[in-house]
Amino acid sequence: MTLKEFKDIFPDIYQVYEATNCSRQKKIKPIDRLVEFIESRKDVNIRLINNSKVEYKNLFRPIITINGVEKTYDVLLSLSQSKSFLVGKAIEYLGTGRIY
């Protein structure tokens, strides 16, 4: 998920993101800023994990943990694809309260 998609789909959460220090850290990539923003939220405990134990030719299995409940996706993605996938799932949860 790109920042533009994030802003268009979930404008309320994007405004909260813009108000944090995460959005102003120019030394790290936008996807990493979003990961930091999501994991720093106090209202819900979300962790985004790229499970390297199943690494195969630099492919990772994405795992998201929300309030202690772990959900593993049975797909192997590159690191950047996995981060984007997990950020999309986390923002979907923050915006709707549900995750698929």
Disulfide bonds with the S-S distance in Angstrom:
none
